[in-house]
């Protein structure tokens, strides 16, 4: 958890640190055997690719696997996504994906400051060409959740 960010400058620093940390050590990267759902995503604008597996148990996401390659932002965003939705219900995971998507569409404060590392994705808004990179794992998750 990184707490509440009070200024864009602080966000810049956090952005670099957190993105780099997740990029260098992506979480939940192991390929899941016997997954209930497998889904692939591709962002042709940048060449980012992701491969997602979901494993459900008793209505919650027991395990999640995400592999892929691409730019730092797509890899980091995917790593954060897996941490955020593991253990969640389908509805909770869907709601989270919707919030992230909304954050990129709206101007001004996004209200993601309660979401730990995910908060730094706000920094991507300053680079509109990268928004599709950041959204790719979330879009792939939404596809997987709808199955
Ligand atoms: Zn990218």
Boltz pocket constraint, residues with backbone or C-beta under 6 A from the ligand:
constraints:
  - pocket:
      binder: B
      contacts: [[A, 43], [A, 46], [A, 47], [A, 48], [A, 70], [A, 71], [A, 72], [A, 73], [A, 74], [A, 130], [A, 133]]
      max_distance: 6.0
